[in-house]
Amino acid sequence: MATKLFVGNLSFNTTEGDVLELFKQAGTVSTCELIMDKFTNKSRGFAFVTMGTQEEATKAIAEFNGRELDGRALTVNEARPREDRPRGGGFGGGGGRGSSRSGGRQFSGSRY
């Protein structure tokens, strides 16, 4: 069964190809995904690598955790399931009647 690994502390200059070539030394790599920032399209400094078997994943962790790549000591461990986090959104507090955001004076009552 395939096992997904987290690979952290990558240099921002490390490419997906660099990570793939390294992990091929430990066995069959099913997938390799370097995580990129969606706004800047630059590396976020970590990747996920799926090894073909549990034995290959264990070998990769033993060989590459703490190993230096592009001047950085890698962190390699079994990936944990993604945590459910509340999605952002909604509106912040504040606003309402009399807010300085309204751009003008607020009149209340029936005087006008």
N, C-alpha and C positions, 0 to 999 in steps of 0.2 A: 504494500500500500504506500502511496506517495505521502511524503511528509514535507510540510511547508516550514521553512526556516526564516527567521528574521535576521537580517544582516545590517548592523548599525555602525555608526561612527565612520561612515564613508567620507572620503574627501569629496568636496563639491566638484572636483575635476575627474573623478572616477566615472567611467561610462558603464552602461549595462553590459557591453561586450567584455570589459575588464572583469566584472563580477562573474559573468558566465564562464569565461575561460578559467578562472580560479576554481570555481566549484566543479567544473568538469573533471578536475584532478581527483575528486573524491567519488565520482560515479556519474550515473545518468542524471542529467538535469532536465526535468519536465518543463518547467517554466522559470523565467528569470524576469523580474519586474523592478526596475529602478524607479522609485517614487519621485515624481516631478511636481514642483509647485505649479498650480494651474494658472497663476497670474504672471509669473516671471519665466516659466518654462525652464527653470534651473533645478538641479537636483536638490532634494530635501535632506540628503545625507543618509538615506537608508534604502534597503531593497528587501524584496521577498524572493526566495529561491525555493522551488519545489523539487526535492530529490525523488528519484524513482522508488526507493525503498527506505524503510526505517533504518536498516543497517548503513546505507549510504549517508543518510542524514546524520546518524550518530558519528560516523567517520568524519564528515565535514565539520561538525561541531568540534570534535577533538582536534582536528588539524588546523582549523582556521580561526577559532575563538582566540583572540589575543594576537594573532598574526598581523604583521604590518603590511598594508597595501596603500600605496601612494602617500607614505609618511604618516598613516593613521593606524592605530591598533584596532582591529575589527572586533565587534561584539557579535557573536553568532550564537543563537539559541533557537529552540523550537518556538514557532510563532504561536501566540495565544489567539483564541477567537476574538474577533472584534467586539468591543463593548458597545452596547446601545447607549448612546448619549442623546440627551434632549437636543433637538434641532434648534438653532437660533431663530430669530425672527420676532415678529410682534413689534410692538413699539415700546420705546422706553417710557419712563414715567414723565411726569410734568405735563405741560400743555393745559388745556381746559380753559375755563373762563378767566379772563383777566391776565392771560398769559402774555408775556412780552413778545412772544412769537407771532401774535395776531397782527402786528403791524399798525394797529390803530387803537383808539380808545374804545372801551367797552361801555355801553349804555345799558342800564337795567331799569326795570320799572316801566311805568306807562307814561313817563314825562314826554316822550318823543313819539 
